[in-house]
Amino acid sequence: MPPLMSLQILSLRGNIITAAEEVKFLQPCTNLSSVDLRDNSAEKDEMLKELVQTFLLSVNILNGCSL
């Protein structure tokens, strides 16, 4: 399994992620259970939670909160 696909917890806190749709690029990470996008412009996007729930099915924690 490529290293990226085996990620379980990913913190991208304080980066320059401006569009919530960028979470789609994490879709191959099928073991991902937690994603932290706090302190990014994308955090304020109303669609972020919905996009995570649609494209990152294994994620159950977003920005420190349960989905």
Secondary structure, 3 states (H helix, E strand, C coil): CCHHHHCCEEECCCCCCCCHHHHHHHCCCCCCCEEECCCCHHHHCCCHHHHHHHHCCCCCEECCEEC
